[in-house]
């Protein structure tokens, strides 16, 4: 009986770990997207600033 109960807890922990890993991957993908977007926007700002500073 105790072994079965322990296995249930292990299964629950595995499910939580899997869900947390999935969430982590999604958050990393979102962070990667936002970092890329920030680089793109900064490059555009730099380009516009440079073009406005030309005589």
MARRO-469477 format. One record per atom (N, C-alpha, C, CB): residue in three letters; chain; residue number from 1; atom name; x, y, z. Coordinates in nm, 2 decimals. Each point is the difference from the previous one (the first is absolute). Glycine has a CB too. Example, Ala and Ser with C-alpha at 12.3 -4.5 7.8 and 13.67 -1.06 7.14 Angstrom:
<kegus>
+-----+----+-----+----+--------+--------+--------+
!  aa ! ch !   i ! at !   east !  north !     up !
+-----+----+-----+----+--------+--------+--------+
! Ala !  A !   1 !  N !   1.32 !  -0.57 !   0.78 !
! Ala !  A !   1 ! CA !  -0.09 !   0.12 !   0.00 !
! Ala !  A !   1 !  C !   0.09 !   0.12 !   0.00 !
! Ala !  A !   1 ! CB !  -0.19 !  -0.12 !   0.12 !
! Ser !  A !   2 !  N !   0.15 !   0.23 !  -0.19 !
! Ser !  A !   2 ! CA !   0.09 !   0.11 !   0.00 !
! Ser !  A !   2 !  C !  -0.08 !   0.11 !   0.08 !
! Ser !  A !   2 ! CB !   0.12 !  -0.06 !  -0.22 !
+-----+----+-----+----+--------+--------+--------+
</kegus>
This chain:
<kegus>
+-----+----+-----+----+--------+--------+--------+
!  aa ! ch !   i ! at !   east !  north !     up !
+-----+----+-----+----+--------+--------+--------+
! Unk !  A !   1 !  N !   0.08 !  -0.12 !   0.00 !
! Unk !  A !   1 ! CA !  -0.08 !   0.12 !   0.00 !
! Unk !  A !   1 !  C !   0.09 !   0.13 !   0.00 !
! Unk !  A !   1 ! CB !  -0.18 !  -0.13 !   0.12 !
! Unk !  A !   2 !  N !   0.28 !   0.13 !  -0.03 !
! Unk !  A !   2 ! CA !   0.09 !   0.11 !   0.00 !
! Unk !  A !   2 !  C !   0.07 !   0.03 !  -0.13 !
! Unk !  A !   2 ! CB !   0.02 !  -0.04 !   0.25 !
! Unk !  A !   3 !  N !   0.02 !  -0.07 !  -0.31 !
! Unk !  A !   3 ! CA !   0.07 !   0.01 !  -0.13 !
! Unk !  A !   3 !  C !  -0.09 !   0.06 !  -0.11 !
! Unk !  A !   3 ! CB !   0.14 !  -0.20 !   0.07 !
! Unk !  A !   4 !  N !  -0.26 !   0.16 !  -0.07 !
! Unk !  A !   4 ! CA !  -0.09 !   0.05 !  -0.10 !
! Unk !  A !   4 !  C !  -0.02 !   0.15 !   0.02 !
! Unk !  A !   4 ! CB !  -0.12 !  -0.22 !  -0.01 !
! Unk !  A !   5 !  N !   0.10 !   0.26 !   0.14 !
! Unk !  A !   5 ! CA !  -0.01 !   0.14 !   0.03 !
! Unk !  A !   5 !  C !   0.12 !   0.08 !  -0.04 !
! Unk !  A !   5 ! CB !  -0.15 !  -0.06 !   0.20 !
! Unk !  A !   6 !  N !   0.27 !   0.01 !  -0.17 !
! Unk !  A !   6 ! CA !   0.12 !   0.06 !  -0.04 !
! Unk !  A !   6 !  C !   0.01 !   0.02 !  -0.15 !
! Unk !  A !   6 ! CB !   0.11 !  -0.09 !   0.20 !
! Unk !  A !   7 !  N !  -0.15 !  -0.01 !  -0.27 !
! Unk !  A !   7 ! CA !   0.00 !   0.00 !  -0.15 !
! Unk !  A !   7 !  C !  -0.10 !   0.11 !  -0.05 !
! Unk !  A !   7 ! CB !   0.06 !  -0.24 !  -0.01 !
! Unk !  A !   8 !  N !  -0.17 !   0.26 !   0.08 !
! Unk !  A !   8 ! CA !  -0.10 !   0.10 !  -0.04 !
! Unk !  A !   8 !  C !   0.07 !   0.14 !   0.01 !
! Unk !  A !   8 ! CB !  -0.20 !  -0.14 !   0.07 !
! Unk !  A !   9 !  N !   0.27 !   0.16 !   0.04 !
! Unk !  A !   9 ! CA !   0.07 !   0.13 !   0.03 !
! Unk !  A !   9 !  C !   0.11 !   0.02 !  -0.11 !
! Unk !  A !   9 ! CB !  -0.05 !  -0.02 !   0.25 !
! Unk !  A !  10 !  N !   0.12 !  -0.08 !  -0.28 !
! Unk !  A !  10 ! CA !   0.10 !   0.01 !  -0.10 !
! Unk !  A !  10 !  C !  -0.06 !   0.04 !  -0.14 !
! Unk !  A !  10 ! CB !   0.14 !  -0.17 !   0.12 !
! Unk !  A !  11 !  N !  -0.25 !   0.10 !  -0.15 !
! Unk !  A !  11 ! CA !  -0.07 !   0.04 !  -0.13 !
! Unk !  A !  11 !  C !  -0.05 !   0.14 !   0.00 !
! Unk !  A !  11 ! CB !  -0.07 !  -0.24 !  -0.02 !
! Unk !  A !  12 !  N !   0.02 !   0.29 !   0.14 !
! Unk !  A !  12 ! CA !  -0.05 !   0.14 !   0.01 !
! Unk !  A !  12 !  C !   0.12 !   0.09 !  -0.02 !
! Unk !  A !  12 ! CB !  -0.19 !  -0.07 !   0.15 !
! Unk !  A !  13 !  N !   0.30 !   0.04 !  -0.08 !
! Unk !  A !  13 ! CA !   0.12 !   0.09 !  -0.02 !
! Unk !  A !  13 !  C !   0.05 !   0.00 !  -0.14 !
! Unk !  A !  13 ! CB !   0.06 !  -0.05 !   0.24 !
! Unk !  A !  14 !  N !  -0.06 !  -0.06 !  -0.31 !
! Unk !  A !  14 ! CA !   0.04 !  -0.01 !  -0.14 !
! Unk !  A !  14 !  C !  -0.09 !   0.09 !  -0.09 !
! Unk !  A !  14 ! CB !   0.09 !  -0.24 !   0.04 !
! Unk !  A !  15 !  N !  -0.22 !   0.23 !  -0.01 !
! Unk !  A !  15 ! CA !  -0.09 !   0.08 !  -0.08 !
! Unk !  A !  15 !  C !   0.02 !   0.15 !   0.02 !
! Unk !  A !  15 ! CB !  -0.17 !  -0.18 !   0.02 !
! Unk !  A !  16 !  N !   0.20 !   0.22 !   0.11 !
! Unk !  A !  16 ! CA !   0.03 !   0.14 !   0.03 !
! Unk !  A !  16 !  C !   0.13 !   0.04 !  -0.07 !
! Unk !  A !  16 ! CB !  -0.13 !  -0.02 !   0.22 !
! Unk !  A !  17 !  N !   0.23 !  -0.06 !  -0.21 !
! Unk !  A !  17 ! CA !   0.13 !   0.03 !  -0.06 !
! Unk !  A !  17 !  C !  -0.02 !   0.01 !  -0.15 !
! Unk !  A !  17 ! CB !   0.12 !  -0.12 !   0.18 !
! Unk !  A !  18 !  N !  -0.20 !   0.04 !  -0.25 !
! Unk !  A !  18 ! CA !  -0.02 !   0.00 !  -0.14 !
! Unk !  A !  18 !  C !  -0.07 !   0.13 !  -0.04 !
! Unk !  A !  18 ! CB !  -0.01 !  -0.25 !  -0.01 !
! Unk !  A !  19 !  N !  -0.09 !   0.29 !   0.09 !
! Unk !  A !  19 ! CA !  -0.08 !   0.12 !  -0.02 !
! Unk !  A !  19 !  C !   0.09 !   0.12 !   0.01 !
! Unk !  A !  19 ! CB !  -0.21 !  -0.11 !   0.08 !
! Unk !  A !  20 !  N !   0.30 !   0.11 !   0.03 !
! Unk !  A !  20 ! CA !   0.09 !   0.11 !   0.02 !
! Unk !  A !  20 !  C !   0.10 !   0.02 !  -0.11 !
! Unk !  A !  20 ! CB !  -0.03 !  -0.03 !   0.25 !
! Unk !  A !  21 !  N !   0.08 !  -0.09 !  -0.30 !
! Unk !  A !  21 ! CA !   0.10 !   0.00 !  -0.11 !
! Unk !  A !  21 !  C !  -0.07 !   0.06 !  -0.13 !
! Unk !  A !  21 ! CB !   0.12 !  -0.20 !   0.10 !
! Unk !  A !  22 !  N !  -0.24 !   0.16 !  -0.12 !
! Unk !  A !  22 ! CA !  -0.07 !   0.05 !  -0.12 !
! Unk !  A !  22 !  C !  -0.02 !   0.15 !   0.01 !
! Unk !  A !  22 ! CB !  -0.12 !  -0.22 !  -0.02 !
! Unk !  A !  23 !  N !   0.08 !   0.27 !   0.14 !
! Unk !  A !  23 ! CA !  -0.02 !   0.14 !   0.02 !
! Unk !  A !  23 !  C !   0.13 !   0.08 !  -0.01 !
! Unk !  A !  23 ! CB !  -0.19 !  -0.05 !   0.16 !
! Unk !  A !  24 !  N !   0.30 !  -0.01 !  -0.11 !
! Unk !  A !  24 ! CA !   0.13 !   0.06 !  -0.02 !
! Unk !  A !  24 !  C !   0.04 !   0.01 !  -0.14 !
! Unk !  A !  24 ! CB !   0.07 !  -0.10 !   0.22 !
! Unk !  A !  25 !  N !  -0.10 !   0.00 !  -0.30 !
! Unk !  A !  25 ! CA !   0.04 !   0.00 !  -0.15 !
! Unk !  A !  25 !  C !  -0.08 !   0.11 !  -0.06 !
! Unk !  A !  25 ! CB !   0.05 !  -0.24 !  -0.01 !
! Unk !  A !  26 !  N !  -0.18 !   0.26 !   0.04 !
! Unk !  A !  26 ! CA !  -0.09 !   0.10 !  -0.06 !
! Unk !  A !  26 !  C !   0.05 !   0.14 !   0.04 !
! Unk !  A !  26 ! CB !  -0.19 !  -0.16 !   0.01 !
! Unk !  A !  27 !  N !   0.23 !   0.17 !   0.12 !
! Unk !  A !  27 ! CA !   0.05 !   0.13 !   0.04 !
! Unk !  A !  27 !  C !   0.13 !   0.04 !  -0.07 !
! Unk !  A !  27 ! CB !  -0.11 !  -0.04 !   0.22 !
! Unk !  A !  28 !  N !   0.20 !  -0.06 !  -0.23 !
! Unk !  A !  28 ! CA !   0.13 !   0.02 !  -0.07 !
! Unk !  A !  28 !  C !  -0.03 !   0.04 !  -0.15 !
! Unk !  A !  28 ! CB !   0.12 !  -0.16 !   0.15 !
! Unk !  A !  29 !  N !  -0.21 !   0.10 !  -0.21 !
! Unk !  A !  29 ! CA !  -0.03 !   0.03 !  -0.14 !
! Unk !  A !  29 !  C !  -0.06 !   0.15 !  -0.01 !
! Unk !  A !  29 ! CB !  -0.05 !  -0.24 !  -0.05 !
! Unk !  A !  30 !  N !  -0.03 !   0.28 !   0.15 !
! Unk !  A !  30 ! CA !  -0.05 !   0.13 !   0.00 !
! Unk !  A !  30 !  C !   0.11 !   0.10 !   0.03 !
! Unk !  A !  30 ! CB !  -0.22 !  -0.09 !   0.08 !
! Unk !  A !  31 !  N !   0.31 !   0.06 !   0.01 !
! Unk !  A !  31 ! CA !   0.11 !   0.09 !   0.03 !
! Unk !  A !  31 !  C !   0.09 !   0.01 !  -0.13 !
! Unk !  A !  31 ! CB !  -0.01 !  -0.07 !   0.24 !
! Unk !  A !  32 !  N !   0.04 !  -0.04 !  -0.31 !
! Unk !  A !  32 ! CA !   0.08 !   0.01 !  -0.12 !
! Unk !  A !  32 !  C !  -0.07 !   0.09 !  -0.10 !
! Unk !  A !  32 ! CB !   0.09 !  -0.23 !   0.04 !
! Unk !  A !  33 !  N !  -0.22 !   0.22 !  -0.06 !
! Unk !  A !  33 ! CA !  -0.07 !   0.08 !  -0.09 !
! Unk !  A !  33 !  C !   0.01 !   0.15 !   0.04 !
! Unk !  A !  33 ! CB !  -0.16 !  -0.19 !  -0.05 !
! Unk !  A !  34 !  N !   0.14 !   0.22 !   0.18 !
! Unk !  A !  34 ! CA !   0.00 !   0.14 !   0.04 !
! Unk !  A !  34 !  C !   0.14 !   0.05 !  -0.01 !
! Unk !  A !  34 ! CB !  -0.19 !  -0.05 !   0.16 !
! Unk !  A !  35 !  N !   0.29 !  -0.02 !  -0.13 !
! Unk !  A !  35 ! CA !   0.14 !   0.04 !  -0.02 !
! Unk !  A !  35 !  C !   0.03 !   0.04 !  -0.14 !
! Unk !  A !  35 ! CB !   0.07 !  -0.14 !   0.19 !
! Unk !  A !  36 !  N !  -0.12 !   0.05 !  -0.28 !
! Unk !  A !  36 ! CA !   0.02 !   0.02 !  -0.15 !
! Unk !  A !  36 !  C !  -0.07 !   0.13 !  -0.04 !
! Unk !  A !  36 ! CB !   0.03 !  -0.25 !  -0.04 !
! Unk !  A !  37 !  N !  -0.15 !   0.26 !   0.09 !
! Unk !  A !  37 ! CA !  -0.09 !   0.12 !  -0.03 !
! Unk !  A !  37 !  C !   0.07 !   0.13 !   0.05 !
! Unk !  A !  37 ! CB !  -0.21 !  -0.14 !   0.01 !
! Unk !  A !  38 !  N !   0.27 !   0.13 !   0.11 !
! Unk !  A !  38 ! CA !   0.06 !   0.12 !   0.05 !
! Unk !  A !  38 !  C !   0.13 !   0.04 !  -0.08 !
! Unk !  A !  38 ! CB !  -0.08 !  -0.06 !   0.23 !
! Unk !  A !  39 !  N !   0.15 !  -0.04 !  -0.28 !
! Unk !  A !  39 ! CA !   0.12 !   0.02 !  -0.08 !
! Unk !  A !  39 !  C !  -0.05 !   0.07 !  -0.14 !
! Unk !  A !  39 ! CB !   0.13 !  -0.20 !   0.11 !
! Unk !  A !  40 !  N !  -0.23 !   0.14 !  -0.16 !
! Unk !  A !  40 ! CA !  -0.05 !   0.06 !  -0.13 !
! Unk !  A !  40 !  C !  -0.05 !   0.14 !   0.02 !
! Unk !  A !  40 ! CB !  -0.07 !  -0.23 !  -0.07 !
! Unk !  A !  41 !  N !   0.00 !   0.26 !   0.17 !
! Unk !  A !  41 ! CA !  -0.05 !   0.14 !   0.03 !
! Unk !  A !  41 !  C !   0.12 !   0.09 !   0.03 !
! Unk !  A !  41 ! CB !  -0.22 !  -0.09 !   0.09 !
! Unk !  A !  42 !  N !   0.32 !   0.04 !  -0.02 !
! Unk !  A !  42 ! CA !   0.11 !   0.09 !   0.03 !
! Unk !  A !  42 !  C !   0.08 !   0.03 !  -0.13 !
! Unk !  A !  42 ! CB !   0.02 !  -0.10 !   0.23 !
! Unk !  A !  43 !  N !  -0.01 !   0.00 !  -0.32 !
! Unk !  A !  43 ! CA !   0.07 !   0.02 !  -0.13 !
! Unk !  A !  43 !  C !  -0.08 !   0.11 !  -0.08 !
! Unk !  A !  43 ! CB !   0.09 !  -0.24 !   0.00 !
! Unk !  A !  44 !  N !  -0.22 !   0.23 !   0.01 !
! Unk !  A !  44 ! CA !  -0.08 !   0.10 !  -0.08 !
! Unk !  A !  44 !  C !   0.01 !   0.14 !   0.06 !
! Unk !  A !  44 ! CB !  -0.16 !  -0.19 !  -0.06 !
! Unk !  A !  45 !  N !   0.16 !   0.20 !   0.19 !
! Unk !  A !  45 ! CA !   0.02 !   0.13 !   0.07 !
! Unk !  A !  45 !  C !   0.14 !   0.05 !  -0.04 !
! Unk !  A !  45 ! CB !  -0.15 !  -0.07 !   0.19 !
! Unk !  A !  46 !  N !   0.25 !  -0.01 !  -0.19 !
! Unk !  A !  46 ! CA !   0.14 !   0.04 !  -0.03 !
! Unk !  A !  46 !  C !   0.00 !   0.05 !  -0.15 !
! Unk !  A !  46 ! CB !   0.10 !  -0.16 !   0.17 !
! Unk !  A !  47 !  N !  -0.17 !   0.09 !  -0.26 !
! Unk !  A !  47 ! CA !   0.00 !   0.04 !  -0.14 !
! Unk !  A !  47 !  C !  -0.07 !   0.13 !  -0.01 !
! Unk !  A !  47 ! CB !   0.00 !  -0.24 !  -0.07 !
! Unk !  A !  48 !  N !  -0.12 !   0.26 !   0.13 !
! Unk !  A !  48 ! CA !  -0.07 !   0.13 !  -0.01 !
! Unk !  A !  48 !  C !   0.08 !   0.11 !   0.06 !
! Unk !  A !  48 ! CB !  -0.22 !  -0.13 !   0.01 !
! Unk !  A !  49 !  N !   0.28 !   0.11 !   0.11 !
! Unk !  A !  49 ! CA !   0.08 !   0.10 !   0.06 !
! Unk !  A !  49 !  C !   0.12 !   0.04 !  -0.09 !
! Unk !  A !  49 ! CB !  -0.06 !  -0.09 !   0.23 !
! Unk !  A !  50 !  N !   0.12 !  -0.01 !  -0.29 !
! Unk !  A !  50 ! CA !   0.11 !   0.03 !  -0.09 !
! Unk !  A !  50 !  C !  -0.05 !   0.08 !  -0.12 !
! Unk !  A !  50 ! CB !   0.12 !  -0.21 !   0.07 !
! Unk !  A !  51 !  N !  -0.23 !   0.18 !  -0.13 !
! Unk !  A !  51 ! CA !  -0.05 !   0.07 !  -0.12 !
! Unk !  A !  51 !  C !  -0.05 !   0.14 !   0.04 !
! Unk !  A !  51 ! CB !  -0.07 !  -0.22 !  -0.10 !
! Unk !  A !  52 !  N !   0.02 !   0.24 !   0.22 !
! Unk !  A !  52 ! CA !  -0.04 !   0.14 !   0.04 !
! Unk !  A !  52 !  C !   0.12 !   0.08 !   0.03 !
! Unk !  A !  52 ! CB !  -0.21 !  -0.09 !   0.09 !
! Unk !  A !  53 !  N !   0.32 !   0.04 !  -0.05 !
! Unk !  A !  53 ! CA !   0.12 !   0.08 !   0.03 !
! Unk !  A !  53 !  C !   0.09 !   0.03 !  -0.12 !
! Unk !  A !  53 ! CB !   0.00 !  -0.11 !   0.22 !
! Unk !  A !  54 !  N !  -0.04 !   0.06 !  -0.33 !
! Unk !  A !  54 ! CA !   0.08 !   0.04 !  -0.12 !
! Unk !  A !  54 !  C !  -0.04 !   0.14 !  -0.04 !
! Unk !  A !  54 ! CB !   0.01 !  -0.24 !  -0.08 !
! Unk !  A !  55 !  N !   0.09 !   0.32 !   0.03 !
! Unk !  A !  55 ! CA !  -0.03 !   0.14 !  -0.04 !
! Unk !  A !  55 !  C !  -0.07 !   0.01 !  -0.13 !
! Unk !  A !  55 ! CB !   0.20 !   0.07 !   0.12 !
+-----+----+-----+----+--------+--------+--------+
</kegus>
